[in-house]
Amino acid sequence: MTANITLPIYLDHQATTPVAPQVLDEMLPYFTERFGNPHSKTHEFGWIAEGAVAEARGRLAKAIGARPKDLIFTSGATEANNLAIQGAARAVRAADPAKDHLVTVATEHACVLNSVRDLAREGFRITILSVNPDGLVDLDRLAEALTPDTALVSVMAVNNEIGVIQPIAEIGAIARERDILFHTDAAQALGKIPVSVRDWQVDLMSVTAHKVYGPKGIGALYARRKPPVPLAPIFSGGGQEQGFRSGTLSPPLCIGFAAAADLVTADLAEESARQAMLRDRLWHGIQATVPDVHLNGHPELRVDLNLNVRFDAIDGEDLMLAMKDLAVSSGSACTSESIEPSHVLLALGLTETEVAASIRFGLGRSTTEAEIDYAVEAIRAAVTKLRAGLTRAGRGELA
């Protein structure tokens, strides 16, 4: 414990979040005494579980401005993204073989980009749009990419690495006007900005629980049912979830997701303002004590918890190792097995050296001013030490 701070300090909330105590409390009974299969229709154990799942579906739908029947529970956002993109693209082309064109953006999550590329191997034509240096998509360029053969557009709401907020409502309006399906990956948006499937004019939207203080292993796909979005399942089974996603649902996970959505939407404005204050305190503290540091992504159109910065003449991996009391990351946790530089930062026009010098800080509901002040000093000390070592090595001295 240092000045009422427990080490290490967790500043990687865009990778995952801890399950909130009140969320866990709601989940626990459904692991034990209320353990029934929600698909068992012949006894009370199944009825209780089924009712709990139905209630959870309604609560989650309310959090995003949807109807309960529009939600399909999945194992997470990766599965939801795959179901949305592959399921919708195949269904649309089956109805109209000319509809074989897909549009997405270079800074999308890997599961979106790889899902689109998988479809390209099935004969779909794909357009992957570049972004501006601030990470935002150019709306005119997007509109120009759309053709009468475009089946689907997929643009994430909030970037998982640089935190920028795309103009989703405007993109939704463009797609709706041309009668093109629009999907957004909102895994990093729920609980950070107001989310409304109606206001955004989306046809498909993916969300997940573990980014909002819920359990891992549960996500959902919003798929508009009135009028119905063409959608084909991506694997076979017993026909659960309206036939779109087979497999036995986990009532405790569904309930945990609903409880987490309630938590993060109840005080969204207040908590966002608090995190913005802490994020600015961290950024200004770094700027005041560390020279030659730069912000990655748009300075204002970004979620309040995110800070992605690069330090000249520093290797990000070395910096993270030097800051052993800070849990931070160099990019997406979902691609942590890869040694390739971040495709998101490269898409901004950064060099591989600049990408390697970048660190992502993700604040959360538990982050305090004292932790931010400790982090600023830890960053200053680590950067100073690493740069001093490089200077001595450059003079031929032992670092």
C-alpha positions, 0 to 999 in steps of 0.5 A, a space after each residue: 500500500 502506497 499513500 492509500 493506493 493498492 498496487 498494482 494499479 489497473 489502467 486497462 479497462 478497455 481490455 476487460 473490467 472486474 465483475 461489479 459486486 452487485 452484478 455478482 450478487 444477482 448471478 450467484 443464485 442461478 449457479 446453485 439453487 436456481 440452476 435449471 435449463 432455460 430451455 426445459 419446458 416441463 418443470 419449474 426449474 426450467 420455468 424459473 430459468 426461462 423467466 430469468 433469461 426473459 427478464 434479463 433480455 428485457 433489461 438489456 434491450 432497455 439499455 440500448 433502446 431496443 425491443 426484447 425480441 430483437 436481442 440474440 444472446 451470444 458468447 461475446 462480441 466476437 461471435 455477435 460480430 461474426 453472426 451479424 456480418 457473415 449471417 447478414 451477408 449470406 442471407 442478403 446474397 441468397 435473396 439477391 445474388 447481385 448483393 455481394 459487396 461489403 464495406 468496412 473500415 481499416 480500424 475495425 476490430 480484428 474479428 470484423 476485418 477477419 470476418 469480412 476477409 473470410 467472406 471475400 474467400 466466398 466470392 464477396 467483394 469488399 471495400 476497407 475504407 481508410 481513416 483520417 489521421 485522427 481516426 475518424 472515417 470520412 463520410 463522403 468517402 464512405 458514401 462514395 464507396 456504396 453501390 447498388 450491390 452493397 449488402 452491408 456496411 460495418 463501422 464500429 462505434 468506439 475504437 477499442 485502441 484509440 477510443 475515437 467515436 465514429 459518427 454512427 448516426 450519420 452513417 446509419 442515415 446514409 445506409 438507411 437512405 440507400 436501403 443498405 444494412 448497417 452493423 456497428 460493433 458497440 462493444 466499447 460504446 455501451 456504458 461510455 456513451 449513450 447508445 440507441 439503436 433507433 437514434 443510430 438507425 442501425 440494423 445490427 449491433 454487437 455488445 458484450 458484458 465484460 467491458 461493462 463490469 459484467 461476466 466474460 462469456 456473454 454478449 448479444 447481437 441486436 438484430 432488428 425484427 420489424 421489419 426483419 433483418 435477413 440473417 442466417 445462423 453461422 452454426 447448427 444446433 437445437 434452434 435456440 435464440 429464434 433459430 439464429 444462435 443454437 446452444 443452451 443459454 446460461 441464465 447467470 451470465 444473461 442476468 449478469 449482463 443485464 445487471 451490468 448494463 443497468 449499472 453503467 447506464 444508470 449514472 452514465 453522465 456523472 461517471 463519464 464526467 468523472 473519468 474525463 476529469 481523471 483522464 485529463 489529469 493523467 494527460 496533463 500530468 504526462 505532458 508536464 513531466 515528460 517531453 516529446 509525448 503525443 496523443 493518438 486519435 481525435 483529441 475530443 471525439 473520444 470516450 472519456 476513459 481512453 488515453 492512447 499516447 506515444 513517447 518518442 525514443 521509447 519502446 512501448 514494451 520496454 516501458 510497460 515492463 519498467 512500469 511494473 506497478 501499472 497494468 496498461 497495454 499497447 493495444 487490443 487484448 484480443 490480438 495480444 498473441 500477435 507480434 505485428 504492430 497495431 493495425 489501428 495505429 498504422 491506419 492513422 499514418 503512424 510509422 512502425 516505430 511510432 506504433 511501437 512507442 504507443 501505450 493505451 491507458 484505460 480508466 474505470 469506475 474504480 480509478 482514483 485521483 491518487 492512482 492517477 498521480 501515482 501513474 504520472 510519476 511512474 510514467 515520468 520515472 520510467 521514461 526518464 530512465 529508459 531515455 537515459 539508458 539509450 543516451 548512455 548506450 549511444 555514447 558507448 557506455 554501459 546502460 
